[in-house]
């Protein structure tokens, strides 16, 4: 799952027939003067400038400026760019055509266990949460499309009448096609308005989360997602996401600032267990990671390189529980190659490595890991008979214990 910012979300809405304002994204206010030659609306329309970052409540934070001419848009862009808000630096702004309207509505679609849920309200805009009791909902089961009759009934229950209710239903129908065909997890339009110039509906803002594992189905996805943590993904995170989208199995990687215990677990369960265990014992993780579903060794090697490149790490915990079908020898081959490459680049000086794993070809895989001691690695290898909790305990107590007491090799 990955969140995409307003501009690419708006482009996907427009692709599926939902009108949006003319808009563009700039990272330098001085770009607007030259862009106005090719985008006449910049000089002839009232404009809106918004920070193009994953920041909630932008209007209340002063990161949305309305009713501007081109010079005012330049000043607003200069004021916003470079600001640090909620731990983020504003690096881009959206400059959009301001659409005159009266009422502001709310429309969204969210994934559920059984399919999806459409939410609609006549009370949208910046204070939508204050009127959440006015939101009306409609469930759509997996593999179904919403019936127009039901969408009209949803609109009427939300307070829309006559022709407007039918038009709201049509927008909701188009939004569902966007949601379904673009492998979305959720889409929110807030606000949805009727513009005064032609009385057509338009989406003034959009928030969207998509399944990045489905990227191979969408050659027009040229956007960079942002993380659920409210910050841009790092280049290393994006590199692993790209690999993950192209392989059988899975590799995942998220950096956590300030930690010194790096994790390279086998599977999501092991990753959560190790993260919880390290934290419970007073340590601090440097990342979230996992490899699962028998990924190719080259993908695991790339993941290992990213884990080894984390700054200021003292320990790396590798492996996890007993695999059902993931080949321990093959995935360990990728990890070993990644470790060797990192060591050749001087990245593992003073780093202790902890390995615990079971599963197909575990004996060969564990033996290959133990051989790394001969190459100067500070590595401690444990088999399926060592509890996972013991590995974390040994790692966090390693500063005072002797190597003999830490070693699980046979």
ABEGO torsion letter per residue (X at the ends): XBBBBAAAAAAAAAAAGBBBBBBBBBABAAAAAAAAAABAAAAABBBBBBBBBBBBGAAAAGABBBGBBAAAAAAAAAAABGBBBGGBBBABBBBBBBBBBBBBBBBBBBBBAAEBBBBBBABBEAAAAAAAAABBBBBBBBGBBBBAAAAAAAAAAAGBBEAAAAAAAAAAAAAAAAAAAAGBABBBBOBBBBBAAAGBBBBABBBBBBBAAAAAABAABABBBBBAAGBBBBAAAAAAAAAAAABBEBBBBBBBBGBABBBBBBEAAAAAAAAAAAAAAGBBBABBBBBBGGBBAAAAAAAAAAAAABBGBABBBBEEBBBAABBAAAAAAAAAAAAAAAAAAGAABGBBBBBBBBEBGAAAAAAAAAAAAAAGBBBBBBBAABBAAAAAAAAAAAAABBAAAABABX
